[in-house]
Amino acid sequence: MKSLETFNNLIDQKVFNLVNQKLVVFDLDGTLIDGDLGEAVFYLLLISQALGYSLDEFDQLKATVINQQEILSGENSVVAGFLQAYLASLDKGNFVDAYKITAEYCLNFPREKVQLVTQKVLEIKSDPVWRKITIGKEIFNLQIHANREPLMSSLPSAFLDKGAILMILSASPQWVVEAFCLNEGIPVACAFGARRDGNGKIDVPYGKRKLEIIHTHDTQQPYIVFGNSQGDLEMLEAAVMPFVRRTSQTQLLNKAKRLHWHIL
């Protein structure tokens, strides 16, 4: 397995063999996924609603998104409202608010429907695409991109085979993270995404919240953590062995270099 060989080139094989009963944590988007899986599923669900497609017509929707540079639909205040709120939160750097919006929308669908769309998205292998979406009088430019990261794809299962305690910890909606695990043959018990808490509020694993969830799940210090963004910083700092995926976030990369963290 290429990814496992690459990993073994970074650390001693003896260290890799010590993960039995140790906690190994992966971020999802930008780490195991090239792009943003939760965002791609969110966009495609919204586009399907705007165009009036049922979720069973996903192949037709996929063809529309791949082949048409501009997608037109009639007025749909619900779809436009979610897109406006999400993009505005991203523009302001309010990432937790943005992820709450994606989770709130996706969790309104049946679990199996979200998982089906996620599976279909994972089957799409393409470069990032920009699409102009016109909903009534509102115009949105959306980047849709979420590919399995070939360098990393075999690592979670390899750690499980070595007896590690595995967590896939992501700000993407819970059912999207579960679908990724199902696609990779990983138990869904390893999936920790944005979900509703006991009070009905959306709980987003991001920043310090990721570390809190890790400590709630397992009291031991995380042995190995993989991440790629500032939202992973606290759990990377807590790890015995932090690994940072190459990212456009120079602040995180500079810190990783300064502290001699592993960079993939």
Backbone bond lengths (Angstrom), bond angles and torsions (degrees), N, CA, C in turn:
res aa  C-N    CA-C-N  psi(-1)  N-CA   C-N-CA  omega(-1)  CA-C   N-CA-C  phi
1 M - - - 1.450 - - 1.519 109.26 -
2 K 1.324 117.21 121.89 1.458 121.26 -174.14 1.512 111.79 -59.94
3 S 1.352 117.44 -44.25 1.458 119.33 -176.16 1.518 111.46 -65.69
4 L 1.345 116.59 -37.36 1.457 120.15 179.09 1.523 110.09 -67.24
5 E 1.339 117.39 -40.11 1.453 120.53 177.42 1.525 110.66 -62.66
6 T 1.323 116.28 -41.46 1.462 120.43 178.18 1.515 110.95 -61.80
7 F 1.329 115.79 -43.36 1.453 120.06 179.05 1.522 110.80 -61.89
8 N 1.330 117.00 -43.22 1.459 120.45 -178.41 1.521 112.04 -67.78
9 N 1.327 117.01 -22.29 1.461 119.22 175.12 1.517 111.96 -73.02
10 L 1.345 117.19 -19.33 1.456 121.63 -177.14 1.522 112.98 -89.18
11 I 1.313 116.80 -32.79 1.463 120.21 179.72 1.518 109.37 -133.84
12 D 1.300 115.55 160.82 1.458 121.54 -179.47 1.524 110.44 -64.46
13 Q 1.312 116.14 139.39 1.465 120.76 179.26 1.525 111.30 -56.46
14 K 1.321 117.93 -33.05 1.465 120.45 -179.78 1.529 110.69 -63.24
15 V 1.317 116.65 -36.26 1.460 120.27 178.05 1.521 109.81 -65.77
16 F 1.332 115.85 -43.96 1.463 119.92 178.83 1.526 110.63 -59.41
17 N 1.309 117.17 -36.13 1.460 120.82 -178.67 1.525 112.80 -75.31
18 L 1.329 117.73 -6.64 1.466 121.35 -179.50 1.525 112.95 -93.88
19 V 1.331 118.06 8.97 1.461 119.50 -176.07 1.527 112.82 -79.89
20 N 1.322 118.79 -5.22 1.464 120.22 179.69 1.528 110.58 -54.60
21 Q 1.353 115.64 123.08 1.463 123.93 -178.58 1.523 113.41 63.70
22 K 1.321 116.59 16.21 1.463 120.87 173.96 1.535 108.62 -99.93
23 L 1.325 115.87 152.16 1.455 121.22 -177.22 1.525 110.61 -86.15
24 V 1.329 116.29 122.89 1.462 123.14 178.19 1.527 107.64 -120.72
25 V 1.336 116.50 124.58 1.464 121.58 -172.44 1.529 109.91 -121.76
26 F 1.328 115.72 131.75 1.463 122.45 175.99 1.516 109.94 -117.04
27 D 1.323 116.60 131.85 1.457 120.62 160.23 1.527 106.71 -71.26
28 L 1.343 117.13 162.22 1.462 120.55 -178.37 1.533 111.72 -102.53
29 D 1.331 117.33 -69.85 1.460 121.31 -172.94 1.523 111.47 -71.26
30 G 1.325 115.30 123.97 1.451 120.52 -177.27 1.513 113.27 86.97
31 T 1.328 117.33 -9.37 1.457 121.71 -179.18 1.528 109.72 -115.55
32 L 1.320 117.41 -69.14 1.453 120.66 173.30 1.526 111.66 -84.49
33 I 1.335 115.54 -20.37 1.462 122.61 178.61 1.518 109.53 -116.44
34 D 1.319 116.38 132.86 1.452 121.96 171.16 1.527 106.54 -84.61
35 G 1.315 116.89 104.11 1.455 122.05 -173.15 1.512 110.09 114.49
36 D 1.331 116.09 -151.24 1.467 121.23 -176.25 1.524 108.38 -135.75
37 L 1.329 115.95 104.27 1.462 120.98 -175.67 1.520 111.49 -68.10
38 G 1.328 117.25 -44.96 1.457 120.09 179.89 1.515 111.65 -60.60
39 E 1.326 116.88 -41.11 1.457 121.04 179.52 1.521 110.90 -66.33
40 A 1.336 117.53 -43.25 1.462 120.69 -179.46 1.522 111.17 -61.85
41 V 1.330 117.37 -43.19 1.459 120.79 178.11 1.525 110.22 -64.23
42 F 1.313 116.99 -43.45 1.470 123.10 176.94 1.525 110.93 -56.25
43 Y 1.336 116.94 -49.99 1.454 120.52 -179.50 1.530 111.80 -61.37
44 L 1.328 116.54 -44.63 1.461 119.12 -176.13 1.524 111.87 -69.70
45 L 1.319 117.44 -34.67 1.463 119.80 174.61 1.524 110.46 -64.47
46 L 1.324 116.57 -41.86 1.465 120.26 178.51 1.527 111.82 -64.89
47 I 1.342 116.08 -43.63 1.463 119.66 179.65 1.526 110.44 -63.87
48 S 1.325 116.58 -40.30 1.471 119.34 179.01 1.525 110.64 -62.89
49 Q 1.329 116.96 -38.76 1.462 119.94 178.04 1.529 110.48 -67.52
50 A 1.330 116.40 -42.05 1.462 120.00 -178.88 1.524 111.62 -63.26
51 L 1.341 116.85 -38.26 1.465 121.25 -177.29 1.526 112.99 -88.31
52 G 1.319 116.41 -6.68 1.459 119.45 178.50 1.514 114.40 81.08
53 Y 1.352 117.53 17.30 1.450 120.31 176.43 1.530 109.78 -77.65
54 S 1.300 116.64 143.89 1.462 119.73 167.75 1.525 107.62 -81.55
55 L 1.320 116.36 161.19 1.462 119.31 179.98 1.524 111.90 -67.01
56 D 1.335 116.67 -19.24 1.463 120.21 176.70 1.528 111.68 -75.71
57 E 1.330 117.02 -9.73 1.462 121.61 179.28 1.524 111.04 -102.84
58 F 1.326 116.16 32.86 1.460 119.86 -173.46 1.526 111.71 -64.10
59 D 1.323 118.63 -36.83 1.461 120.00 -179.16 1.525 110.68 -61.18
60 Q 1.321 117.09 -37.95 1.466 120.98 176.40 1.526 110.09 -67.01
61 L 1.335 116.39 -41.22 1.459 120.75 177.10 1.523 110.69 -62.33
62 K 1.327 116.52 -44.45 1.463 120.85 -179.82 1.531 110.92 -59.13
63 A 1.331 116.30 -43.65 1.468 120.10 179.03 1.523 110.90 -62.42
64 T 1.329 116.09 -39.40 1.469 120.30 178.85 1.522 110.61 -62.78
65 V 1.315 116.75 -46.54 1.467 121.10 -176.99 1.521 111.09 -67.66
66 I 1.325 117.44 -39.40 1.464 120.72 -177.67 1.527 111.43 -72.70
67 N 1.323 117.34 -38.51 1.461 120.95 -169.62 1.520 114.62 -95.05
68 Q 1.316 118.90 -20.40 1.462 120.78 -175.75 1.525 111.03 -107.27
69 Q 1.327 116.34 123.24 1.458 120.89 178.44 1.525 111.44 -69.79
70 E 1.327 116.00 -30.54 1.459 121.12 -179.47 1.523 109.07 -128.00
71 I 1.302 116.34 131.97 1.460 122.15 -178.41 1.521 108.44 -118.09
72 L 1.318 116.28 126.24 1.459 121.93 -175.97 1.520 110.18 -113.49
73 S 1.319 116.10 140.02 1.461 120.17 172.91 1.532 108.51 -144.13
74 G 1.310 115.95 167.59 1.459 120.48 176.02 1.518 111.57 -76.26
75 E 1.313 115.62 -175.12 1.462 121.29 178.52 1.528 110.52 -58.88
76 N 1.323 115.91 135.64 1.462 121.31 173.12 1.525 106.58 -154.34
77 S 1.322 116.21 94.91 1.457 121.00 -172.88 1.526 112.29 -65.72
78 V 1.344 116.69 -30.72 1.467 119.77 -179.89 1.523 110.43 -67.16
79 V 1.324 116.37 -51.09 1.465 120.64 -179.49 1.526 110.29 -62.70
80 A 1.333 116.94 -47.51 1.463 120.39 -179.93 1.528 110.98 -60.75
81 G 1.318 116.67 -39.18 1.462 120.47 -179.67 1.513 112.71 -64.04
82 F 1.338 116.95 -43.54 1.466 119.84 178.16 1.524 111.02 -64.29
83 L 1.325 116.94 -44.34 1.466 119.93 179.91 1.524 111.55 -63.63
84 Q 1.323 117.47 -44.24 1.460 120.56 179.57 1.526 111.23 -60.88
85 A 1.319 116.32 -45.49 1.463 120.34 -178.22 1.525 111.25 -65.76
86 Y 1.326 116.54 -41.31 1.465 120.93 -178.64 1.524 110.86 -66.04
87 L 1.317 116.90 -51.02 1.463 120.52 -177.78 1.524 111.91 -65.67
88 A 1.326 117.36 -35.52 1.463 120.52 177.50 1.526 110.53 -65.00
89 S 1.324 117.18 -40.15 1.469 120.74 178.60 1.526 110.73 -64.83
90 L 1.332 117.00 -41.86 1.467 119.93 177.45 1.519 111.02 -62.44
91 D 1.334 116.89 -44.16 1.464 120.88 -178.84 1.524 111.98 -60.50
92 K 1.328 116.48 -33.27 1.464 121.17 -179.47 1.536 112.11 -86.53
93 G 1.331 117.17 -4.01 1.461 120.50 -177.18 1.510 113.57 76.46
94 N 1.337 116.33 16.71 1.471 120.81 178.19 1.533 108.97 -89.32
95 F 1.325 115.67 73.19 1.463 120.15 -170.46 1.523 112.62 -67.47
96 V 1.318 117.85 -37.27 1.469 119.68 179.06 1.519 109.90 -62.80
97 D 1.324 117.16 -43.36 1.465 120.27 177.53 1.530 110.84 -61.26
98 A 1.341 116.76 -40.66 1.464 120.51 179.35 1.529 110.59 -62.84
99 Y 1.336 116.97 -44.17 1.461 120.01 -178.21 1.529 111.42 -69.99
100 K 1.324 116.91 -29.28 1.460 119.53 174.00 1.523 110.75 -63.08
101 I 1.321 115.74 -38.06 1.470 120.21 -179.48 1.525 110.54 -66.19
102 T 1.340 117.40 -45.63 1.468 119.16 179.38 1.519 110.76 -62.44
103 A 1.335 116.63 -41.30 1.462 119.63 -179.54 1.523 111.30 -67.29
104 E 1.336 116.09 -44.03 1.462 119.52 179.82 1.523 111.12 -57.77
105 Y 1.329 116.19 -41.66 1.463 119.71 -179.50 1.525 111.13 -69.70
106 C 1.330 116.83 -50.70 1.471 120.10 -175.43 1.522 112.28 -65.02
107 L 1.332 117.05 -35.51 1.463 119.92 -177.09 1.525 112.28 -74.66
108 N 1.329 117.32 -4.32 1.463 119.83 173.39 1.519 112.19 -80.36
109 F 1.337 116.53 -13.98 1.459 121.06 177.90 1.526 109.75 -92.45
110 P 1.322 117.59 158.37 1.469 119.57 173.29 1.529 110.66 -60.41
111 R 1.309 115.92 143.77 1.462 120.89 -178.14 1.532 111.87 -52.84
112 E 1.342 116.46 -45.82 1.457 118.90 -175.27 1.530 111.75 -65.93
113 K 1.332 117.88 -28.85 1.459 120.74 178.38 1.529 110.58 -71.00
114 V 1.328 116.57 -43.90 1.470 119.86 177.82 1.526 109.87 -63.12
115 Q 1.317 116.56 -40.60 1.465 119.78 179.72 1.525 111.29 -65.88
116 L 1.336 116.95 -37.25 1.461 120.27 177.55 1.528 110.85 -63.63
117 V 1.333 117.23 -46.78 1.461 120.53 179.04 1.528 110.48 -62.48
118 T 1.332 117.12 -41.64 1.466 120.51 178.58 1.519 110.83 -60.31
119 Q 1.325 116.46 -44.52 1.459 121.00 178.17 1.524 110.53 -59.37
120 K 1.333 116.75 -43.39 1.463 120.85 179.69 1.529 110.85 -64.51
121 V 1.333 116.41 -39.35 1.469 119.93 178.18 1.519 110.33 -62.65
122 L 1.327 116.71 -41.06 1.465 120.69 -179.40 1.526 112.19 -66.20
123 E 1.320 116.78 -21.06 1.464 120.64 178.07 1.525 111.89 -79.90
124 I 1.337 117.01 -17.71 1.464 120.94 -179.86 1.522 108.78 -80.09
125 K 1.302 116.23 123.05 1.466 120.76 177.78 1.528 107.67 -117.31
126 S 1.305 115.59 101.63 1.463 119.13 -177.71 1.519 109.65 -152.46
127 D 1.320 115.24 161.79 1.454 120.40 172.30 1.527 108.72 -69.68
128 P 1.333 117.74 163.28 1.474 119.54 176.77 1.520 110.91 -55.71
129 V 1.324 116.01 136.87 1.472 119.92 177.87 1.521 108.87 -121.68
130 W 1.323 115.05 140.89 1.459 121.82 173.73 1.525 108.29 -102.67
131 R 1.307 116.69 132.36 1.449 121.27 179.98 1.524 109.96 -128.98
132 K 1.327 115.12 135.04 1.461 121.91 174.55 1.525 107.76 -88.93
133 I 1.317 116.30 117.65 1.460 122.18 -177.76 1.522 108.21 -112.01
134 T 1.324 116.58 117.58 1.451 120.93 178.02 1.525 108.84 -108.09
135 I 1.333 115.37 118.94 1.468 121.63 -179.64 1.524 106.62 -118.20
136 G 1.331 115.46 103.63 1.460 118.64 -172.47 1.512 109.44 62.94
137 K 1.331 116.82 -118.07 1.463 121.70 178.77 1.535 112.20 -99.29
138 E 1.330 116.56 -2.48 1.464 120.37 -177.43 1.526 110.16 -92.20
139 I 1.340 116.23 135.35 1.461 121.75 -179.33 1.527 109.44 -118.14
140 F 1.333 115.76 132.50 1.463 121.60 -179.70 1.527 108.62 -129.84
141 N 1.319 115.95 139.14 1.461 121.43 172.52 1.521 108.11 -110.10
142 L 1.324 115.48 115.14 1.461 121.04 -172.03 1.525 110.37 -118.67
143 Q 1.319 115.48 135.07 1.464 120.42 171.15 1.524 108.28 -96.34
144 I 1.322 115.82 125.09 1.468 121.00 -178.26 1.520 107.65 -116.42
145 H 1.329 115.12 116.91 1.472 118.73 -176.34 1.522 109.95 -161.43
146 A 1.313 116.13 124.27 1.470 121.04 174.78 1.520 108.75 -163.64
147 N 1.326 115.99 96.34 1.460 121.73 175.91 1.521 110.31 -112.27
148 R 1.312 116.35 147.36 1.460 119.32 170.65 1.522 107.88 -61.05
149 E 1.336 116.35 136.06 1.453 121.49 -178.79 1.537 108.86 -84.53
150 P 1.341 118.21 109.09 1.470 119.54 -172.80 1.522 113.75 -61.72
151 L 1.315 117.59 -31.93 1.457 119.78 -179.82 1.522 111.85 -63.61
152 M 1.326 115.87 -33.47 1.460 120.71 -171.50 1.532 113.81 -102.77
153 S 1.321 117.56 -11.02 1.464 120.39 -162.65 1.518 114.75 -60.43
154 S 1.318 118.11 -32.58 1.461 118.81 -176.11 1.529 113.57 -91.29
155 L 1.325 117.72 -7.85 1.463 119.79 -173.30 1.531 114.63 -65.09
156 P 1.344 120.27 -46.79 1.470 117.60 -178.94 1.520 113.58 -57.29
157 S 1.318 117.23 -45.08 1.464 119.80 178.97 1.527 111.05 -65.34
158 A 1.333 116.57 -36.48 1.464 119.84 178.62 1.524 110.93 -63.76
159 F 1.324 117.06 -39.65 1.462 119.81 177.08 1.524 111.25 -66.43
160 L 1.313 116.63 -40.75 1.469 119.45 176.93 1.522 110.68 -59.65
161 D 1.319 116.40 -42.70 1.469 120.47 179.43 1.520 111.71 -61.95
162 K 1.337 116.32 -27.30 1.469 120.96 178.17 1.525 112.24 -86.49
163 G 1.343 116.78 2.21 1.456 120.01 176.87 1.506 115.33 90.04
164 A 1.345 117.87 12.87 1.460 120.42 179.96 1.526 110.92 -70.60
165 I 1.326 115.85 155.03 1.469 122.79 169.12 1.519 105.65 -90.53
166 L 1.330 116.34 115.80 1.458 121.06 -168.41 1.518 111.93 -106.81
167 M 1.337 116.11 139.11 1.458 122.94 171.28 1.520 108.99 -130.97
168 I 1.322 116.64 131.09 1.457 122.54 167.12 1.518 105.08 -104.85
169 L 1.317 117.03 106.61 1.463 122.92 -167.38 1.525 109.24 -116.62
170 S 1.339 116.27 115.00 1.460 119.99 -168.88 1.520 112.00 -145.09
171 A 1.333 115.70 152.07 1.463 121.06 173.42 1.520 112.05 -81.29
172 S 1.330 118.38 -4.68 1.458 120.94 174.43 1.528 109.66 -68.55
173 P 1.342 116.98 158.16 1.465 119.72 -178.58 1.532 112.36 -56.96
174 Q 1.329 115.94 144.69 1.454 122.04 -175.93 1.522 112.52 -51.21
175 W 1.328 116.94 -44.74 1.460 118.80 -175.50 1.516 112.07 -70.57
176 V 1.320 117.75 -25.45 1.460 121.38 173.96 1.528 110.01 -69.67
177 V 1.333 116.77 -43.59 1.466 120.75 179.59 1.532 109.97 -65.21
178 E 1.325 116.26 -40.20 1.462 119.60 176.72 1.523 110.97 -61.33
179 A 1.328 116.67 -42.65 1.465 120.61 -179.36 1.527 110.96 -63.63
180 F 1.339 116.77 -38.90 1.466 119.64 175.75 1.525 109.84 -59.77
181 C 1.320 116.92 -45.52 1.465 120.25 -179.78 1.524 111.06 -61.56
182 L 1.325 117.01 -44.31 1.466 120.53 178.39 1.525 110.39 -60.21
183 N 1.314 117.13 -40.28 1.460 121.68 -179.94 1.529 111.67 -63.63
184 E 1.339 116.20 -32.54 1.459 121.38 -176.29 1.520 113.16 -96.21
185 G 1.342 117.32 1.91 1.460 120.25 -177.83 1.511 113.83 73.01
186 I 1.330 116.27 26.67 1.464 122.47 179.56 1.530 108.32 -101.82
187 P 1.324 119.81 136.52 1.473 120.37 179.00 1.523 111.44 -56.75
188 V 1.337 116.71 138.02 1.469 119.61 -178.76 1.527 111.23 -66.45
189 A 1.319 117.43 -16.36 1.468 119.69 175.47 1.526 111.36 -63.31
190 C 1.322 117.03 -16.94 1.470 121.30 178.39 1.522 112.28 -83.83
191 A 1.335 117.43 -7.17 1.468 122.18 -173.39 1.517 111.25 -90.11
192 F 1.328 115.98 125.21 1.460 122.25 177.46 1.526 107.99 -132.94
193 G 1.347 115.87 102.00 1.448 121.21 -179.71 1.514 111.21 -122.63
194 A 1.334 115.70 -170.87 1.468 120.86 177.47 1.523 108.95 -70.15
195 R 1.327 116.14 129.56 1.462 120.69 -175.07 1.522 109.17 -149.06
196 R 1.320 115.28 170.07 1.468 119.83 176.01 1.521 109.37 -81.85
197 D 1.343 116.04 136.23 1.460 119.35 176.15 1.525 109.49 -87.29
198 G 1.313 116.88 -173.35 1.460 121.32 -176.99 1.516 113.81 -63.06
199 N 1.315 116.88 -19.47 1.469 121.26 178.83 1.524 112.79 -97.29
200 G 1.341 116.27 5.78 1.459 119.97 179.26 1.511 114.50 83.33
201 K 1.337 117.72 3.17 1.466 121.00 178.50 1.530 109.94 -88.47
202 I 1.332 115.74 152.48 1.453 120.61 179.90 1.529 109.91 -79.78
203 D 1.318 116.05 123.08 1.461 122.89 178.05 1.524 107.93 -101.48
204 V 1.331 116.79 114.11 1.465 122.08 -174.63 1.528 110.08 -104.75
205 P 1.322 118.46 119.09 1.465 120.44 173.90 1.529 110.35 -72.15
206 Y 1.304 115.79 102.88 1.458 121.04 -179.13 1.523 108.41 -156.51
207 G 1.322 116.85 136.12 1.455 120.58 176.98 1.525 112.29 61.99
208 K 1.326 116.33 -131.36 1.462 121.15 -178.43 1.521 111.81 -59.92
209 R 1.326 116.33 -29.64 1.467 119.57 -179.33 1.518 111.11 -63.43
210 K 1.325 117.88 -32.82 1.465 119.75 177.11 1.531 110.41 -61.30
211 L 1.313 115.62 -44.44 1.463 119.01 -178.82 1.524 110.61 -67.24
212 E 1.333 117.60 -37.90 1.469 120.66 176.87 1.525 110.84 -61.28
213 I 1.317 117.40 -42.04 1.466 120.75 179.30 1.523 110.30 -65.57
214 I 1.323 116.78 -40.19 1.469 120.21 176.72 1.523 110.16 -58.24
215 H 1.327 117.18 -46.83 1.468 120.69 -178.12 1.523 112.01 -68.82
216 T 1.329 117.07 -30.04 1.462 119.96 175.85 1.525 110.65 -70.10
217 H 1.328 115.80 -37.88 1.463 121.07 -178.25 1.518 111.53 -74.43
218 D 1.334 116.53 -38.90 1.465 120.55 -174.75 1.523 107.87 -153.00
219 T 1.312 117.56 130.39 1.460 121.33 -174.72 1.524 112.74 -77.02
220 Q 1.331 117.72 -15.72 1.459 118.88 -177.14 1.528 111.17 -76.03
221 Q 1.319 115.22 156.65 1.454 121.41 174.94 1.525 108.58 -64.89
222 P 1.345 118.28 133.40 1.465 117.98 177.31 1.526 110.34 -60.31
223 Y 1.322 115.77 132.18 1.461 120.66 -176.56 1.528 110.59 -78.50
224 I 1.330 116.11 -51.27 1.453 121.66 178.84 1.524 108.22 -129.97
225 V 1.326 116.77 135.00 1.463 122.06 176.61 1.525 108.36 -130.90
226 F 1.329 116.19 134.53 1.458 122.85 174.24 1.523 108.72 -112.46
227 G 1.322 117.48 129.38 1.460 121.17 177.40 1.508 110.91 -152.98
228 N 1.332 115.64 174.38 1.464 118.30 -177.35 1.522 113.77 -144.72
229 S 1.343 118.01 5.39 1.464 118.18 -174.45 1.524 110.87 -145.06
230 Q 1.331 115.12 172.31 1.460 120.37 176.61 1.529 111.00 -62.21
231 G 1.317 116.58 -25.66 1.457 119.71 177.17 1.507 113.26 -68.62
232 D 1.347 116.53 -11.12 1.474 121.74 178.31 1.527 111.86 -104.48
233 L 1.335 117.10 0.08 1.458 120.87 -168.03 1.523 112.79 -59.01
234 E 1.333 116.76 -48.20 1.473 119.25 -175.33 1.526 111.98 -62.50
235 M 1.330 116.77 -39.88 1.468 117.35 -179.25 1.531 110.95 -75.03
236 L 1.345 117.27 -29.45 1.459 119.40 174.23 1.530 110.43 -65.76
237 E 1.321 116.10 -42.72 1.472 120.00 179.42 1.516 111.95 -63.81
238 A 1.333 117.17 -29.57 1.467 121.05 -177.48 1.516 113.12 -82.24
239 A 1.333 117.70 -12.38 1.462 121.28 -172.64 1.524 111.83 -79.31
240 V 1.319 115.62 148.12 1.462 120.39 169.99 1.524 109.07 -64.27
241 M 1.342 115.26 -42.33 1.467 120.89 -179.81 1.525 109.01 -130.43
242 P 1.322 119.04 99.39 1.468 121.41 177.86 1.525 111.28 -87.79
243 F 1.326 115.38 138.23 1.462 122.12 176.67 1.524 108.48 -123.60
244 V 1.316 117.04 129.01 1.460 122.09 -178.20 1.522 108.71 -113.66
245 R 1.330 115.06 125.86 1.458 119.70 172.86 1.524 108.44 -73.89
246 R 1.324 116.36 144.52 1.471 120.02 178.27 1.522 108.98 -58.20
247 T 1.310 115.88 132.81 1.448 122.13 -169.46 1.516 109.79 -144.89
248 S 1.310 116.01 161.46 1.469 120.34 175.36 1.520 111.81 -79.76
249 Q 1.322 117.44 -6.07 1.467 121.08 -178.29 1.534 109.02 -82.72
250 T 1.318 115.15 91.53 1.462 120.88 -172.63 1.525 112.15 -63.33
251 Q 1.323 117.88 -31.68 1.461 120.15 179.89 1.524 110.89 -60.37
252 L 1.346 115.94 -43.48 1.461 119.75 178.86 1.525 110.81 -68.94
253 L 1.326 117.78 -42.66 1.457 120.37 179.28 1.521 111.54 -62.37
254 N 1.317 116.89 -41.35 1.465 119.82 179.54 1.528 110.56 -63.77
255 K 1.328 116.31 -39.51 1.468 119.09 177.93 1.516 110.62 -66.21
256 A 1.328 116.65 -41.14 1.467 120.49 179.22 1.526 110.69 -60.74
257 K 1.334 116.29 -41.50 1.464 119.76 179.06 1.525 110.97 -67.33
258 R 1.331 115.86 -41.00 1.455 120.39 -178.02 1.534 112.05 -64.70
259 L 1.349 115.14 -37.72 1.470 119.93 -178.02 1.522 113.12 -94.46
260 H 1.335 115.45 5.48 1.472 121.01 177.92 1.532 112.02 60.85
261 W 1.321 115.46 37.55 1.455 119.39 170.79 1.523 108.50 -74.28
262 H 1.320 115.00 157.35 1.467 119.69 176.46 1.523 109.54 -74.37
263 I 1.310 117.14 136.50 1.464 122.58 177.77 1.526 108.33 -119.71
264 L 1.304 115.87 122.45 1.468 121.76 179.96 1.523 110.09 -98.23
